[in-house]
Amino acid sequence: MKTKTFLSSGHDPRVNLALEEMLTRQCEKEEYILYLWQNDNTIVIGRNQNPHRECDLKKIEEDGVVLVRRQSGGGAVFHDLGNLNYTFIAHEKNYSQQMNFQIILDALKPFGLEGNFSGRNDLLIGERKFSGNAYSIYKNIRVHHGTLLLDVDLSRMADYLTVHPLKMKAKGVTSVKSRVVNLYELAPDMKLEELIASIIASFENTLGRGAKAEILEESSLEEFDYADKYFSWQWNIGETPNFSLELEQRFDWGLISLFLDLNKGKIKRAKIFTDALVNEDFPGLALALEGMEFKKEVLENILSNKLNDKNIIRDLVEWLALQGI
C-alpha cells in the first residue's frame, strides 16, 4: 500500500473542500490518502441539507461567515481554527472505515485520551462527542472525513446553527444535536502541531510510511473546473431539497401572506394573499416570482419592478431581509 499525506495551507472551506475533491479524483488504486485541513469562520452543511432550515442565514451573512455545502451527507457543523479536519481517501478494495477510526483514536493515546466509536458516526470520550464523521463515494473511491473539536467556540456554533423561526415544510436531512467536548479541555497541554504529527504517525504505523507530507495551495486547483462550484450560490444554497415556505406580516397598509414552493433554489410556485386596500398588482408579483432564484437581491429587484408604492417596496424588502433569505 502506498500512503500519501497532504496538509492544506489555507483556511478557506471552499478551497479545502475543492482540494479534497481533487485528491479523491486523483487517488490511484493502491493509494491510501490522509488529508488534514482547517476551516475558519465556517458553516459546512451536508449534501442533502436545507440551509434555510438548518442555519440562521441572516446572522451568517451579517458576521461574514462562509457557508459551503460538502459532497458527503450528514448534518451541519461550525468550524473555526479550534477545529482540525481529517479525510481518508482510498479505493473500495483497500478502504476500511474501522481502520480510519482506529488511526484517529490511536493518535490521541499519547495525550492520555482514550476514545471510542459511538456507532453513529461519532467519536466519544465517555459520553461526550469530540468528532463527527461523514462519507461519500466517487466512482469506486471512498471518502471518509471527520472533524476534531480542539478548542471550538461552542457559543458561536449555537448562534449559527439555531434556525430562524420561519414557517416551513421542508425535505432534507436534519442535523442531530449531541453533547460535545473540546479535546483541549481534557488534555490542556495538547498542541495542534503535536496532534497533527501524531495522526500522521498513527496513519503510517498502520499502513506504512510514505513520502513527507505535501502542503497544498489554492493554486493546485487552477486547472480543475469542478472546484468552482464550491464558490457558487447554486451549489451552496441552490442545491437545497424541495421545500415550502409560508411568511406572514401585518404592515400599516395591510396584512400580507406569502406562500412559496421551492426546488433547487428556484421558486416553482408563488401565491400572495393580502387585505391591503392599495392599487398594487400582487397577483402579478406572485407570477413574476415563479421561476426565479430564491435570492435576496433577485426578490428585491422583482419587488421594485412590479410594485409602485415606494413605502410598500421598502417594507417588503426590509421584511424579507429580516427572514434571513
N, C-alpha and C positions, 0 to 999 in steps of 0.2 A: 504494500500500500504506500502510495506517495502522499505525504502530508504537505499542506501549504497553509501558511498563516498570513493574514492580512490585517492591517490596522488602518482605520480611516484617520486622515489628518485633520478633518474638519467636523463641525458640529451641526451642519445643516441637514435636517432629516430627509429632505428631498434628494440631496446628493447621496446621502448614506444609503437610502433605500435603492436608489438607482445603481450604486456600486454593488449592492447585494445582488440585484438582478443581473448585472454584468458578470459577476463571479459565477452565478448559477448557470447562465447560458454558456459560459466558457469552461465549465467543470468537465474534466476528462474522466474516462471510465474508471481508472484506477486511482483517482484522486480523492482525498478527504480534506475538505477545506474548513478552516476556522477563521472567522472574520469577527473582529472586535471593533466597536464603534460607540460613539456617544452623540446624543442629540441635546440641544439646548432650547429651552423655551418652546416646547413642542407638545402637541396632541397628536397621537397616532391612532387612527381608527382602523377596525378590521375591514376586510374586503367586502363584507356584506352588511355593513352597518349604515345607519341613517344618522348623519351628524346633527340634523335638526332635532332628533330625539335624544341623542347621547350627550350633546355638548351645549354649553352656553355660548353660541356663536357670536353674540353681541360682545360679551366680555373678551372672548378670544381675539376679536378684531381690535377692540379698544386697547388691549395690552400688547398688541403686536406679536401674539403667539402664532406660530406656524402650525396649521392643521394639514395633515397629509394622510392619505389612505395607503395602506400596505397591501401586498398581494395575499397575505395569509388571512385566515378567519380570526375569530375571537373578538375580544372586547376592546374598548377604548382605554388608552393609557396616557398619562402625563410623563414627559421626560424633561429633566434638566441635567445639569452636569453632575448631579449627585447620583446619576444613573449610569450603569455600564451595560451595553447590549452585546450579546454574542449570537453568532449564526454558525450552524453546522450545515455543510452542503456536501452531498455525495450521491452517486448513482444508487439506484434502489438496491442492487445486489449487495452493496457494501454497507448500506445505511443501517444504523441501529439507534433508535430513539433512547433506549435504556442506557446504551453506552454513552450517548451525549450527556444525559443527566448525571451519570456517574462521574464523568470528566469534571463537570462543574462542582459536584459535591466533594470530590477528592481535592479539588483546588482550594476548598475552604478549610480543610482539615489543618493545614499549617497555622491557621489563625485561631485554632481552638473551637471551630464551629462544626457541629455535626448536624447536617441537614437530612431531609428525607423527601421523597416524592409523594405527593398527595393522591395521585391517581386521577386528578382533574386538571392536569397540565400545569400544576403549580409546584414549586419547591418551598418547603417549610422548614422552620426551626421551631420545634414544639408545635404549637397550633397557629403560628404566625407566618404569613406568606412573605417571602423576600424575592420571589421570582415567578413571573408569569410567562407562559410559552405559547407559541402558535406555529402553524405548519402550512406549507404549500408544496405544490409539485409542478415542475416544468418538464414536460415530456416524461422521461423516467428518472429525473433528477429530483431528489428530495431536499427540502429546505426546512430546517428547524431553527427558529430564532426565539430568543428569550431576553428578559431584562433582569438585571440585578439591582435591587434597591440598596444603594450605599448610603446616601445622605440626601435623599429626595425631599424637597419641601412639600410635605404632605398636605399642608393647608392650601397651597396653590392647586394641587391635584383636585381637592374638593371644590375649589372655585370653578374650575373649567369643566368638570365632569358633572356638574349639577345642571340639569336640563332647565331651560327657560320654560315657564308654565304655559305652553301652547296647548290648545285642544287639538289632538292629533290621533288619527287612526293609522298606524304605521306598520309596515313589514320590515324585517331585518333583525339581525342578532342584537340582543340587549346585553350590555356589559354586566358581569357578575361582580358584586362588591364583596371584598374579602378583608379580613383583619390583617394588616400588613405591618412590617417592621423593617427599619433600616439596619443594614449589617454593621455600620459604624457604631450603632447603639450597643450592639452585642460584642463587637471587637473594636474598641476605640483606637487601638494602635495600628489598625489596618490602613495601608496607603494604597491609592489607586494603582500606582506603578507596580507595587508588590503583588497585588491581586492579578493584574494582567500577566505578569511573569509566571505566577502560579498556575493560571489557567493554561497558558501555553505549555508549561512543563507537564501538566497533567495530560494534556492533549497528546504530546509527543511521547510521554511514557506509555500511553495506551496504544497508540497507533504507529509509533516510530518517529524518529527525528527527521525534520525536513530542513529546508533552507531557512536562513534568517528571515524573520517576519518582514513583509514588504509593506511600506507605507503607501497608501492610495490617496491620490489627489483628485479634485474635481476634473482636472484636465484629462484624466483617464477616460472620461465619458464622451469626449468631443465627437467621436465618430459614430456614436450609437444614438439613433433617433428615438428608441424606446425610452431613453432616460428623460425625455422632455415631458412625458405625461405626469411625472410627479410634481411638476411646477404648474399644472393646468387646473383650472376650475372644473373642467369636465370630469377629470379623474377623481379629484379630491372631494368634490361636492356633487357633481352631476351624475356620478355612478350610484347615487342613492337609490335603494329599492323603492317600489311604488308606495306612496302614502297619500293620505287625505288630510287636509288641514282646515280647521274652522277658526276664524277670527271674528271677534265682535267688539264694537266700541261705540259709545254714545258721545257725540260732539254737540256743540251748541246748535248746529244746523240739523241734527238728527242722528238716528241710530243706523249703523251700517253693519251688515253681516257679510263676510267674505268666505266662500267655500271653494276650495281648490283640490283637484285631483292631480297628482304629480307622478311622473315616471321618468327616470333617468335625467333628473334635473330640469325637466320641462313641464310646463303647465298643460295638461291634456284637457282639462275641463274646468271652467270657472263660472261661478254663479255669485251675483251680488244682490242682496236684498236691503232695502232702506225705506225708512218712513220720512226721509228728507223732502221738504217742500221747496226744492230748488230745481232750476231748469238745467239739469245735467243728464247726459246720456249714460246712465250707469249700465244698462244692458249692453250698449256699445263698448263700454270699457271692459266688461267681462269677456266679450267676444274678442277684443283686441289682446287680452292676456293669453288666450289659448294658443298654444304652440310656442310660447316664448320661454326663455330660460328663467328659472326662479332665482334671479339675482337682483340685489337691491337696486343697482343702477339701471337695470332694464325696466323694473317696475316703476321707478321714479320717472323714467323717460316716457313710458306709456301714459302715466297719470298726467303728466304735463301736456301731452299731445291730445288726449281725449277729453279732458275737463277744461272748463273755462274759468271757474271761480278760483282765484289765487289763494284765498283763505282755505278752501276745501282741499286744494292740492297740497298746501303746506301742512294741514292737519293730517292728511293721509300719509304723506311722506314721513313725517315725524313719528306717526303711529307705527308704521311698518318698520322703521329703524329700531324702535324700541322692542320689536319682536325678535330681533337678532337674525333677521333674514339676510 
